[in-house]
Amino acid sequence: MREWLLRGFALLAGATLFLYHPVHFTQEGIRTVRWMRAGVLNIVARVSPGGSYIVVGVDEADFQGPRPSPGDTIVSLGGVPARAGTPGLTDSQYTPRPGMPVDVVFRRDGVEVSTRAVTRRHDAAFRGYVLSIQILRFFISLAYLAVGLWAVLTKPREGAVRAVALFTFSMAALIIALLRVGEIEVVAAAFVLPGQETLHQWLGSFHYFFGAFWLNFHLLFPRPLIRGRRRSAAAYPLVYGPVCALTLLAGRMGSAGAPAMLALLAAQLLIGFALAMMRRHRSAVPLERRQLNLVVHGSGIGLAGYGLLISVNLIPGLRAALPETPEMLWLFTSLLLMLFSPLAFAYAFGRYRLLDMEARLRRGARHVLVTVTLLTVFFAGLYAATTLLLRLTGLHGHTATLGAALLLSLAFAPVLRRIQASLERRLYPERARLRLLVDTLFSPTAMPPARTTFVTLLQDGLRDSLGISAALLVQRRVETFHLSSGIVTPVKTGDRLAHALEGARPLMVDELLATGRIDPASEEAVWLHDQAIEMVIPLIVHGAVTGFVGLGPRSDGEDFRAEDVAVLGALGSRVALELENLRLMNEAIEKHRLQEQLAMARKVQERFLPRDLPGTPGLEIAAQCRFSLEVAGDYYDVMALEGERTLVAAADVSGKGAGAAMIMSNLRASLRALAPAARDLGSVVSRLNDTIHHDIETDRFITFFVSVYDPVSGCLMYVNAGHNPPRIVRRHGGIEALPPTGRVLGVTPGLPYEEARARLAGGDLLVAYTDGITEAMNEGEEEFGEERLDAVLDACRGESPATVVERILAAVESYTGGRPLGDDCTLLAARVV
């Protein structure tokens, strides 16, 4: 029953604030616009103990007659008595527009003086200040409200969540009901809801419970401090009883009740903070310590802003004594600090990235405080310098003010940067060590290290800088991730860890497990546990995860510090880029080395092809071989045999590149060893087939044509082992093909190959070629084909072999449109003379 009541109360409070929030700020917006359009007199005054306005300064341009001087007393403005607490110029009953004349009566030395002034628009800077305060009120109250609603709707059964929801609702009520911008309060609202005043009173009373909600929260977060339902029930009267009693007695106590209420709030806040610090110190779970750290720091900063806010009104005479500019800075700073509290709660209960958020909170709070302090010093210096300059020179107007402001502003930014850097060095020495590591690893004057050297420097530097037990570099290779030693890890590209790394921020492993972003039972989670990795730093290049750096626990047993997160994130991006550059550099070196080797291999292979043809009695021969890559698998040869015979061969190894070239060289060596001693080409090819089969892989083969021409008999003996049919172009007409006489080489051992014969007459032409000629394609993916080859051969009948070879290659190049060769091309032409 109690749980339902608490849950219902939290939902009712949240729903009421959620519905009233847009109504209230619509009213505030209309009031602000009306106030900004109203006119004002630039009279700076202070309130005397008797309630009179004593002039501090005026703008001469506002007055058409005598003007008040410092020390004079304002008697009335526009017929309205000028007394503290009475309506002013922007009252709902009297709102002059800019340019309206206003009768002013002031008293000087006991004599009342009447004059007339003309209203002007509010100062632009002051209008900007009021508008910014209203915007801050809107967004801060909305942030508190959103966090509270999110908490109570997502986890309504958890007591700690309900407590934090009620705490945020009470802070939203404070900003809505009690925190007002006094300058616009005298402007009438555009509309008023029935019962709105009662609602404001309820919200004001509800706000005083935020100390109790805060204390209740720390009794339950991150785990209940009081065990047992009876003990838990007994704690509620101790937490909420005093504030309920003071709220009920507030009407009777009047103004005397405010100090008692504030004292109670302060006591509850201090007890809550003490509990959080105690539990943070005693907790053995790093995740709980980080949650408590974030809540203490974030809410502490927010509540410090609340303390600044109310201190102006609590300390007697402080607000009246403050000049306008420091007062504005005071209020603005208070509101900015209050914004940290809902952000801290959102991260403490949400999908954890606690170290990152804690670092942002600290950095933001430090920046706000340092900036506000320096701004206060700046304006104080500006005021003092202007006063001194006016006194020494006797000048009037804005020239002296602008000159002093310019001089001070030139020195302001460098001073701010130096103070920030000095604070960082003194408060966070680990960051200084990490920055030193970054400077060492990525010094622009240092020579690029080898990859192994860089990895060693990185891992050793991280261990020394952070005081951790180990640092592991893990890099992606295709679909898996490997250690720098080459060992494969269970992490794969499609796993949850790889997906979490895409956020490009350092991640705590326990936070990933607690939020379900990594399955605790998965292989990657088990591996992370076995390697004692507590933090992972993503390595990302061009939006793709290339690996990560895993950091082990700190040697002193402490958790990682929030201040290290930003530097580690920047280090990760630079490490990823450096590793990528090293990889590309190594690839370039390897590619250059390979290109040098291939160029050398090309030269060697070109020497295998006969550049200077031997004497060929009865034949005129020309040949060319064009490589599609650095080395080729095509081959031709011309050998002089005994009896003035000539051997002519052409071959094509399947595939391209270095592998095909090596097989080709083996074929050449074997042919030159076997051919001179044998008189039967069939036996030569059979022995070549057995040798090739033994030396090459099963998916490789060779098409091979070999022939021997005897000039005495005019007979051409040949074997065609699966090669493109060579052509015999007869001098007096006709083209004959020499079809295969056996299977390709290297597939099946022990095959017999038969020798075939053809007779050649004077002027006949033998043309052997590889499939790079007939399979060359144009832009339409159509092959050159044997018909076009025969047409070229028929057109150059009677031409010399060299001319025939050039004409065929030119026709192929024209047909393909000059596209790069898709395969090696070899041509050999031999004419009988």
C-alpha positions in Angstrom: 0.0 0.0 0.0 2.8 2.4 0.9 4.6 1.7 -2.4 1.4 2.5 -4.3 0.9 5.7 -2.4 4.5 6.9 -3.0 4.4 6.0 -6.6 1.0 7.7 -7.0 2.3 10.9 -5.3 5.4 11.0 -7.5 3.3 10.6 -10.6 0.8 13.2 -9.5 3.6 15.7 -8.7 5.3 15.1 -12.1 2.0 15.3 -14.0 1.1 18.6 -12.3 4.4 20.2 -13.0 4.4 18.8 -16.6 1.0 20.4 -17.3 1.7 23.7 -15.5 5.2 24.2 -16.9 4.2 25.4 -20.4 1.4 27.6 -19.0 3.7 29.3 -16.5 6.4 30.0 -19.1 3.9 31.3 -21.6 2.9 33.9 -19.0 6.5 34.7 -18.3 7.3 35.0 -22.0 4.5 37.5 -22.5 5.6 39.5 -19.4 9.1 39.6 -20.7 8.1 40.9 -24.1 6.0 43.6 -22.5 8.8 44.6 -20.2 11.3 44.8 -23.0 9.0 47.1 -25.0 8.5 49.4 -22.0 10.5 52.6 -21.4 12.9 53.3 -18.5 14.8 56.2 -17.0 18.5 55.5 -16.5 18.6 56.5 -12.8 20.9 54.4 -10.7 19.8 54.6 -7.0 20.3 52.8 -3.8 17.6 52.2 -1.1 18.2 54.1 2.2 17.4 52.5 5.5 14.2 54.6 5.5 13.1 53.3 2.1 14.0 56.3 0.0 15.9 56.1 -3.3 19.2 57.9 -3.1 20.7 58.8 -6.5 24.0 57.2 -7.4 24.2 58.3 -11.0 22.0 59.4 -13.9 22.4 59.8 -17.7 22.3 63.4 -18.7 20.7 62.7 -22.0 17.5 61.6 -20.3 16.7 65.0 -18.7 15.3 68.1 -20.4 15.9 70.3 -17.3 17.8 70.1 -14.0 19.1 66.7 -13.4 19.6 64.8 -10.1 23.1 64.5 -8.8 24.6 61.7 -6.7 23.3 62.1 -3.1 19.9 63.6 -4.1 16.7 61.8 -3.1 14.0 60.9 -5.6 10.7 62.0 -4.4 8.3 60.9 -7.2 8.3 59.6 -10.7 5.4 60.4 -13.0 3.3 61.5 -10.0 4.0 58.1 -8.2 5.9 58.4 -4.9 9.3 56.8 -5.1 9.5 54.6 -2.1 10.8 51.0 -1.8 7.9 48.6 -2.3 5.6 51.0 -4.2 4.8 50.5 -7.9 7.4 51.8 -10.3 7.5 53.0 -13.9 6.8 49.5 -15.3 3.8 48.8 -13.1 0.8 47.2 -14.7 -1.1 50.4 -14.1 1.6 52.6 -15.6 3.9 51.3 -18.3 5.3 54.2 -20.3 6.6 53.6 -23.8 10.1 54.7 -24.9 10.1 58.5 -25.6 7.3 59.4 -23.1 8.0 62.4 -20.9 8.0 61.7 -17.2 7.8 64.3 -14.4 10.5 63.8 -11.8 10.7 65.4 -8.4 13.9 65.1 -6.4 15.2 66.6 -3.2 18.6 68.4 -2.9 19.7 70.0 0.4 16.1 69.9 1.7 14.7 71.6 -1.4 12.4 69.8 -3.9 13.3 70.3 -7.5 10.9 69.5 -10.4 12.2 68.4 -13.8 11.2 66.4 -16.8 12.8 63.3 -18.3 12.2 61.2 -21.4 12.0 57.4 -21.2 14.2 55.3 -23.3 14.4 51.6 -24.2 16.0 49.3 -21.6 19.7 48.9 -22.1 20.4 46.2 -24.7 22.8 44.4 -22.4 20.3 44.4 -19.6 17.5 43.2 -21.9 19.8 40.4 -23.0 20.6 39.5 -19.4 16.9 39.3 -18.5 16.0 37.3 -21.6 18.9 34.8 -20.9 17.8 34.4 -17.3 14.3 33.5 -18.5 15.6 31.1 -21.1 17.8 29.4 -18.5 14.9 29.1 -16.1 12.8 27.5 -18.8 15.5 24.9 -19.8 16.7 24.1 -16.3 13.2 23.5 -14.9 12.5 21.5 -18.1 15.6 19.4 -17.5 14.7 18.7 -13.9 11.2 17.8 -14.9 12.3 15.6 -17.8 14.8 13.6 -15.7 12.2 13.1 -12.9 9.5 11.9 -15.3 11.9 9.6 -17.1 13.0 8.1 -13.8 9.6 7.5 -12.4 8.1 6.2 -15.6 11.0 3.8 -16.4 11.7 2.4 -13.0 8.6 3.3 -10.8 9.2 0.4 -8.3 12.7 1.4 -7.3 12.7 3.6 -4.2 15.9 5.4 -5.1 14.4 6.3 -8.5 11.2 7.6 -6.9 13.3 9.7 -4.5 15.4 11.2 -7.2 12.3 11.9 -9.2 10.7 13.8 -6.3 14.0 15.6 -5.7 14.1 16.8 -9.3 10.4 17.7 -9.2 11.0 19.9 -6.1 13.8 21.7 -7.8 11.6 22.3 -10.8 9.0 23.7 -8.4 11.6 26.0 -6.9 12.5 27.5 -10.3 8.9 27.8 -11.4 7.3 29.2 -8.2 10.0 31.0 -6.2 12.8 32.0 -8.6 11.4 35.1 -10.3 13.0 37.9 -12.3 12.0 40.9 -10.3 12.3 43.4 -13.1 9.3 41.8 -15.0 7.1 40.9 -12.0 5.4 44.3 -12.0 4.1 43.7 -15.5 0.6 42.3 -15.5 0.2 38.7 -16.7 -1.7 38.2 -19.9 -4.0 35.6 -18.3 -4.4 34.0 -14.9 -5.6 30.5 -14.3 -8.2 29.8 -11.6 -6.4 28.7 -8.4 -3.0 29.6 -9.8 -2.0 31.5 -6.6 -2.9 28.4 -4.5 -0.9 26.3 -6.9 2.1 28.6 -6.5 1.9 28.3 -2.8 1.7 24.5 -3.0 4.8 24.5 -5.3 6.6 26.7 -2.9 5.9 24.4 0.0 6.8 21.3 -2.1 10.1 22.8 -2.9 11.1 22.8 0.8 11.0 18.9 0.8 13.9 18.6 -1.6 16.3 18.1 1.3 14.2 15.2 2.6 14.1 13.7 -0.9 17.8 14.1 -1.2 18.4 12.3 2.1 15.9 9.6 1.2 17.7 9.0 -2.1 21.1 8.5 -0.4 19.6 5.9 2.0 18.6 3.8 -1.0 21.3 4.5 -3.7 23.1 2.6 -5.1 21.8 -0.1 -2.7 19.5 0.3 0.3 21.5 1.2 3.4 18.8 0.1 5.8 17.8 -3.5 5.5 14.3 -4.9 6.4 10.8 -3.4 5.9 10.3 -2.4 9.5 13.6 -0.5 9.7 12.9 1.1 6.4 9.4 2.2 7.4 10.8 3.6 10.7 13.3 5.8 8.7 10.6 7.7 6.8 9.3 9.7 9.8 12.9 10.7 10.7 13.4 11.9 7.1 10.1 13.6 6.3 8.8 14.4 9.8 10.8 17.6 10.6 10.1 19.2 7.2 6.3 18.4 7.5 6.2 19.9 11.0 8.0 23.1 9.9 5.8 23.4 6.8 2.6 23.2 9.0 4.0 25.7 11.5 5.2 28.1 8.8 2.0 30.1 8.9 2.3 30.8 12.6 6.1 31.4 12.7 6.0 33.9 9.8 9.4 35.2 8.7 11.0 33.6 11.8 10.3 30.1 10.2 12.6 30.7 7.2 15.9 30.3 9.0 14.7 27.2 10.8 13.6 25.7 7.4 16.9 26.6 5.7 18.8 25.1 8.7 16.9 21.9 8.3 17.5 21.8 4.6 21.2 22.4 5.1 21.3 19.6 7.7 19.6 17.1 5.4 21.8 18.0 2.5 25.0 17.6 4.6 23.8 14.3 6.0 23.0 13.1 2.4 26.5 14.1 1.2 28.1 12.5 4.2 26.3 9.2 3.5 27.3 9.3 -0.1 31.0 10.0 0.7 31.0 7.2 3.3 29.4 4.7 0.9 31.7 5.7 -1.9 34.7 5.1 0.4 33.5 1.8 1.6 32.2 0.4 -1.7 34.3 -2.4 -3.3 32.4 -2.1 -6.6 34.0 0.4 -9.0 30.8 1.0 -10.9 29.0 2.0 -7.6 31.8 4.3 -6.7 31.6 6.0 -10.1 27.8 6.4 -9.8 28.2 8.0 -6.3 31.0 10.2 -7.6 28.8 11.4 -10.4 25.8 12.1 -8.2 27.9 13.8 -5.5 29.8 16.0 -8.0 26.9 16.8 -10.3 24.3 17.4 -7.5 26.9 19.1 -5.4 27.6 21.6 -8.1 23.8 22.1 -8.7 23.1 22.6 -5.0 26.1 25.0 -4.7 24.3 27.0 -7.4 21.1 26.9 -5.2 23.1 28.0 -2.2 24.5 31.0 -4.2 21.0 31.8 -5.3 19.4 32.0 -1.9 22.4 33.6 -0.2 21.8 36.9 -2.0 18.4 37.1 -0.3 19.4 35.6 3.0 22.3 37.9 3.9 20.8 41.2 4.9 21.7 44.1 2.6 23.8 42.0 0.3 21.6 42.3 -2.7 21.2 46.1 -2.3 24.9 46.5 -1.8 25.8 44.6 -5.0 26.3 46.7 -8.2 24.1 45.7 -11.1 26.7 43.7 -13.0 28.0 41.5 -10.2 24.4 40.8 -9.2 23.6 39.6 -12.8 26.7 37.5 -12.8 25.7 36.0 -9.4 22.3 34.9 -10.6 23.5 33.7 -14.0 26.2 31.6 -12.4 23.8 30.1 -9.9 21.4 29.0 -12.7 24.2 27.5 -14.8 25.5 25.5 -11.8 22.0 24.2 -11.1 21.9 22.7 -14.6 24.6 20.1 -13.7 22.3 18.3 -11.2 19.7 16.8 -13.6 22.5 15.8 -16.1 24.3 13.9 -13.3 21.1 12.0 -12.4 20.4 11.2 -16.0 23.7 9.6 -16.5 23.8 7.8 -13.1 20.6 6.0 -13.9 20.9 5.8 -17.7 23.2 4.0 -20.1 26.4 4.5 -18.3 29.3 6.6 -19.5 30.0 7.9 -16.1 33.7 8.8 -16.3 33.0 10.8 -19.4 30.1 12.6 -17.9 31.9 13.2 -14.6 34.8 14.8 -16.5 32.4 17.0 -18.4 30.7 18.1 -15.1 34.0 19.0 -13.5 35.4 20.7 -16.5 32.2 22.7 -17.0 31.9 23.7 -13.4 35.6 24.7 -13.3 35.2 26.7 -16.5 32.0 28.5 -15.2 33.6 29.4 -11.9 36.9 30.6 -13.3 35.2 32.5 -16.1 32.7 34.2 -13.7 35.5 35.0 -11.2 37.6 36.6 -14.0 34.6 38.4 -15.4 34.0 39.9 -11.9 37.6 40.9 -11.7 37.3 42.3 -15.2 34.3 44.4 -14.5 35.7 45.6 -11.2 38.9 46.6 -12.9 37.0 48.2 -15.7 35.0 50.3 -13.1 38.1 51.3 -11.2 40.1 52.1 -14.3 37.2 54.2 -15.7 36.7 56.1 -12.5 40.4 56.8 -12.2 40.6 57.9 -15.8 37.6 60.2 -15.6 39.0 61.7 -12.4 42.5 62.3 -13.8 41.4 63.6 -17.3 38.1 65.3 -16.5 36.6 63.6 -19.5 32.9 62.7 -19.8 31.0 60.2 -22.0 31.7 56.7 -23.2 35.2 57.2 -24.7 37.1 56.6 -21.5 35.0 53.5 -20.7 35.5 52.0 -24.1 39.2 52.6 -24.0 39.6 51.0 -20.6 37.4 48.1 -21.7 39.6 47.5 -24.8 42.8 47.5 -22.8 41.4 45.0 -20.2 39.8 42.7 -22.8 43.2 42.3 -24.6 44.7 40.8 -21.4 41.6 38.9 -20.4 41.7 35.9 -22.8 45.4 35.0 -22.3 45.0 35.2 -18.5 42.0 32.9 -18.7 44.0 30.3 -20.7 47.0 30.5 -18.4 44.9 30.0 -15.3 43.0 27.0 -16.8 46.3 25.4 -17.8 47.9 26.1 -14.3 44.9 24.5 -12.6 45.0 21.5 -14.8 48.7 20.9 -14.1 48.3 21.2 -10.4 45.0 19.3 -10.0 45.5 16.6 -12.6 49.1 15.4 -12.9 48.0 12.3 -14.8 46.7 14.4 -17.6 50.1 16.1 -17.8 51.8 12.7 -18.0 49.4 11.6 -20.7 50.0 14.8 -22.7 53.7 14.2 -22.4 53.1 10.7 -23.8 51.1 12.1 -26.7 53.9 14.6 -27.4 56.5 11.8 -27.3 54.6 9.5 -29.6 53.5 12.1 -32.1 56.4 14.6 -32.1 56.4 16.3 -35.5 60.2 16.4 -35.5 60.7 12.7 -34.7 61.2 10.1 -37.4 58.3 7.7 -38.0 58.9 4.7 -35.8 58.5 1.1 -36.9 55.2 -0.5 -36.0 56.7 -2.7 -33.3 58.5 0.2 -31.8 55.4 2.3 -31.8 53.3 -0.4 -30.1 56.0 -0.9 -27.4 56.2 2.8 -26.7 52.4 3.1 -26.5 51.9 0.2 -24.2 54.9 1.1 -21.9 53.8 4.8 -21.9 50.3 4.0 -20.9 51.4 1.7 -18.1 53.7 4.4 -16.7 51.4 7.4 -17.2 48.3 5.8 -15.7 49.9 3.4 -13.3 48.1 0.4 -14.7 49.1 -3.3 -14.8 48.8 -3.8 -18.5 47.9 -2.2 -21.8 46.9 -4.3 -24.8 46.7 -3.2 -28.4 44.0 -5.1 -30.4 43.6 -4.5 -34.1 41.1 -5.6 -36.7 42.1 -7.9 -39.5 39.1 -8.4 -41.9 36.4 -9.8 -39.6 38.4 -10.6 -36.4 40.5 -8.7 -33.9 44.1 -9.7 -33.1 46.6 -8.8 -30.4 49.8 -7.1 -31.5 51.5 -10.5 -31.1 49.2 -12.0 -33.7 47.0 -14.0 -31.3 43.3 -14.0 -32.4 40.8 -12.7 -29.9 37.1 -13.7 -29.6 36.1 -10.2 -30.6 34.5 -10.0 -34.1 33.2 -7.2 -36.2 29.5 -8.1 -35.8 29.7 -8.5 -32.0 28.3 -6.1 -29.4 31.7 -4.9 -28.3 32.6 -3.9 -31.8 29.3 -2.1 -32.1 29.8 -0.3 -28.8 33.2 0.9 -29.9 31.6 2.8 -32.7 30.8 5.6 -30.2 34.5 6.6 -30.4 34.7 7.3 -26.6 36.6 5.4 -23.9 34.3 2.8 -22.3 34.4 1.1 -18.9 33.8 -2.7 -19.3 31.7 -3.0 -16.1 29.4 -0.2 -17.5 29.0 -2.1 -20.8 28.1 -5.2 -18.9 25.7 -3.5 -16.4 23.7 -1.8 -19.3 23.5 -5.0 -21.3 25.6 -3.6 -24.2 27.7 -6.7 -23.8 26.3 -10.1 -22.8 28.1 -11.2 -19.6 28.0 -14.8 -20.9 29.5 -14.0 -24.3 33.0 -15.1 -25.4 34.1 -11.5 -25.7 33.0 -10.7 -22.1 34.8 -13.8 -20.8 37.9 -12.8 -22.7 37.9 -9.3 -21.4 37.6 -10.7 -17.8 40.4 -13.1 -18.4 42.6 -10.3 -19.7 41.7 -8.1 -16.7 40.6 -5.3 -19.1 38.7 -2.5 -17.3 38.6 0.2 -20.0 38.6 0.0 -23.8 39.7 2.9 -26.0 38.3 2.7 -29.5 40.6 3.1 -32.5 38.6 4.6 -35.4 39.8 5.7 -38.8 37.3 7.3 -41.3 34.3 6.2 -39.2 35.4 2.5 -39.1 36.6 0.7 -36.0 40.1 -0.5 -36.6 40.8 -1.9 -33.1 41.0 -0.8 -29.5 43.4 -0.4 -26.6 42.5 -2.4 -23.5 43.7 -1.0 -20.2 44.1 -3.1 -17.1 43.4 -2.1 -13.5 45.4 0.6 -11.8 48.2 -0.7 -9.6 47.0 1.3 -6.6 43.6 -0.3 -6.7 41.8 2.9 -7.5 39.4 3.5 -10.3 40.3 5.4 -13.4 40.0 9.2 -13.0 37.4 11.2 -14.9 40.0 13.8 -15.9 41.8 11.2 -18.0 38.9 10.4 -20.3 39.2 13.4 -22.7 43.0 12.8 -23.1 42.5 9.1 -23.6 39.9 9.7 -26.2 42.1 12.1 -28.1 45.0 9.6 -27.7 42.9 6.8 -29.2 42.1 8.8 -32.3 45.7 9.7 -32.8 46.9 6.2 -32.2 44.4 4.9 -34.7 45.6 7.4 -37.3 49.3 6.7 -36.6 48.8 2.9 -36.9 46.9 3.4 -40.2 49.7 5.6 -41.4 52.3 3.0 -40.4 50.2 0.3 -42.1 50.0 2.4 -45.3 53.7 3.2 -45.2 54.6 -0.5 -44.7 52.3 -1.4 -47.6 53.9 1.3 -49.7 57.3 -0.1 -48.9 56.2 -3.6 -49.5 54.5 -2.6 -52.7 57.7 -0.8 -53.9 59.8 -3.8 -53.0 57.4 -6.1 -54.8 57.4 -3.8 -57.8 61.2 -3.8 -57.9 61.2 -7.6 -57.7 58.5 -7.9 -60.4 60.4 -5.5 -62.6 63.5 -7.7 -62.1 61.4 -10.8 -62.9 60.0 -9.1 -66.0 63.5 -8.4 -67.2 64.5 -12.1 -66.5 61.4 -13.4 -68.3 61.9 -11.1 -71.2 65.4 -12.7 -71.6 63.7 -16.1 -71.7 61.9 -15.0 -74.8 64.3 -15.1 -77.8 65.2 -11.5 -78.6 67.7 -12.6 -81.3 66.2 -15.4 -83.3 68.6 -18.2 -84.3 69.2 -19.1 -87.9 66.1 -20.6 -89.4 66.8 -22.1 -92.8 63.8 -21.9 -95.1 61.9 -19.6 -92.7 61.4 -15.9 -92.0 60.1 -15.5 -88.4 58.7 -12.5 -86.3 57.2 -12.6 -82.8 55.9 -10.4 -80.0 54.7 -10.9 -76.5 52.7 -8.2 -74.6 52.2 -8.6 -70.8 49.0 -7.6 -69.1 50.9 -7.5 -65.8 54.5 -7.1 -64.8 55.2 -10.8 -65.7 53.3 -13.1 -67.9 52.3 -16.7 -68.4 52.5 -16.6 -72.2 55.5 -18.1 -74.0 57.0 -18.6 -77.4 60.3 -20.1 -78.5 62.3 -20.7 -81.6 65.1 -23.3 -81.5 67.5 -24.5 -84.2 67.8 -28.3 -84.4 70.2 -30.5 -86.2 69.6 -31.1 -89.9 68.7 -27.4 -90.4 65.4 -28.1 -88.8 63.6 -25.3 -86.7 61.4 -25.8 -83.7 58.6 -23.2 -83.2 56.5 -23.2 -80.0 53.8 -21.2 -78.3 52.2 -21.7 -74.9 49.7 -20.1 -72.5 49.8 -20.9 -68.7 46.4 -20.6 -67.0 46.2 -17.5 -64.9 48.4 -14.5 -64.8 51.1 -12.9 -62.8 54.1 -14.3 -61.0 52.8 -17.9 -60.6 52.1 -18.3 -64.3 55.5 -16.8 -65.1 57.3 -19.3 -62.9 55.4 -22.2 -64.6 56.3 -20.8 -68.0 60.0 -20.7 -67.1 59.8 -24.3 -66.0 58.2 -25.2 -69.3 60.9 -23.4 -71.3 63.7 -25.2 -69.4 62.1 -28.6 -69.8 61.4 -28.1 -73.5 64.9 -26.9 -74.2 66.3 -29.9 -72.3 64.1 -32.5 -74.1 63.7 -31.3 -77.6 67.2 -31.5 -79.0 67.6 -35.2 -78.1 64.2 -36.4 -79.4 63.1 -36.9 -82.9 59.4 -37.6 -82.1 57.4 -34.6 -80.9 54.7 -36.8 -79.3 57.2 -38.3 -76.8 58.6 -34.9 -76.0 55.2 -33.5 -75.2 54.2 -36.6 -73.1 57.3 -36.1 -71.0 56.6 -32.4 -70.7 53.1 -33.2 -69.5 54.4 -35.6 -66.8 57.0 -33.0 -65.6 54.5 -30.2 -65.5 51.9 -32.2 -63.7 54.4 -33.1 -61.0 55.4 -29.4 -60.5 52.2 -27.4 -60.5 48.9 -27.2 -58.5 45.9 -29.2 -59.6 44.0 -26.0 -60.7 46.8 -25.0 -63.2 47.3 -26.2 -66.8 49.1 -25.2 -70.0 47.9 -25.0 -73.5 50.9 -25.8 -75.8 51.7 -25.8 -79.5 55.1 -27.1 -80.7 56.2 -27.7 -84.3 59.3 -28.6 -86.2 59.9 -27.5 -89.8 62.1 -29.5 -92.1 63.2 -27.2 -95.1 64.4 -30.2 -97.1 61.0 -32.0 -97.2 58.9 -28.9 -96.6 57.1 -30.8 -93.9 55.7 -29.3 -90.6 55.5 -31.8 -87.8 53.4 -30.5 -84.8 51.6 -31.3 -81.6 48.7 -29.1 -80.4 48.0 -29.7 -76.7 44.7 -27.9 -76.2 46.1 -24.7 -77.7 44.3 -22.1 -79.9 44.5 -23.6 -83.4 47.4 -21.9 -85.3 46.7 -20.7 -88.8 48.4 -21.6 -92.1 47.8 -18.9 -94.6 48.4 -20.3 -98.1 50.1 -18.0 -100.5 47.6 -18.7 -103.3 44.5 -18.5 -101.1 42.8 -20.2 -98.2 43.5 -20.3 -94.5 43.8 -23.7 -92.6 43.6 -24.2 -88.8 45.7 -26.8 -87.0 43.2 -28.2 -84.4 44.3 -29.7 -81.1 45.8 -33.2 -81.2 45.8 -33.8 -77.5 44.7 -32.5 -74.1 46.3 -29.6 -72.2 49.4 -30.2 -70.2 49.6 -30.7 -66.4 46.2 -32.1 -65.7 46.5 -35.9 -66.2 49.9 -37.7 -66.2 50.8 -40.5 -68.6 48.8 -39.2 -71.5 50.1 -40.1 -75.0 50.4 -37.3 -77.6 50.4 -38.0 -81.4 52.4 -36.0 -83.9 50.6 -34.5 -86.8 52.0 -33.3 -90.2 51.3 -30.5 -92.6 53.1 -29.5 -95.8 54.2 -25.9 -96.4 55.0 -24.4 -99.8 57.0 -21.3 -100.6 55.2 -18.2 -99.4 52.9 -20.0 -96.9 52.6 -18.4 -93.5 52.3 -20.1 -90.1 50.7 -17.9 -87.4 50.6 -19.1 -83.7 48.8 -17.0 -81.1 47.4 -17.1 -77.5 43.8 -16.5 -76.4 44.7 -12.9 -75.4 44.3 -12.1 -79.1 40.9 -13.7 -79.8 39.4 -13.0 -76.4 40.2 -9.3 -76.4 37.0 -7.4 -75.8 35.5 -4.1 -76.8 33.4 -1.7 -74.7 30.3 -3.9 -75.4 32.1 -7.0 -73.9 32.3 -8.6 -77.4 35.4 -10.7 -78.2 37.7 -10.1 -81.1 37.3 -13.7 -82.2 38.8 -16.0 -84.8 36.7 -14.6 -87.7 38.2 -11.1 -87.3 41.7 -12.7 -86.9 41.2 -14.6 -90.2 40.0 -11.4 -91.9 43.2 -9.6 -90.9 45.3 -12.5 -92.0 43.5 -12.6 -95.4 44.1 -8.9 -95.8 47.8 -9.1 -95.2 48.4 -12.2 -97.4 51.9 -11.9 -98.9 53.1 -9.4 -96.3 56.3 -10.1 -94.2 55.9 -11.8 -90.8 56.8 -8.6 -89.0 54.1 -6.7 -90.8 51.6 -9.4 -90.1 52.3 -9.3 -86.4 52.0 -5.5 -86.3 48.8 -5.5 -88.3 47.1 -8.1 -86.0 48.2 -6.2 -82.8 47.0 -2.9 -84.3 43.6 -4.4 -85.2 43.2 -5.8 -81.7 44.1 -2.4 -80.1 41.7 -0.6 -82.4 38.9 -3.1 -81.6 39.3 -2.7 -77.8 39.5 1.1 -78.0 42.9 1.2 -76.3 41.6 -0.4 -73.1 44.2 -2.2 -70.9 44.9 -5.8 -71.8 42.8 -8.3 -70.0 45.2 -11.1 -70.7 48.7 -11.6 -72.0 49.0 -11.5 -75.9 51.5 -13.5 -77.9 51.9 -13.7 -81.7 54.4 -15.7 -83.8 54.5 -15.6 -87.6 56.8 -17.8 -89.8 56.9 -17.6 -93.6 58.4 -20.2 -95.9 61.0 -18.6 -98.1 
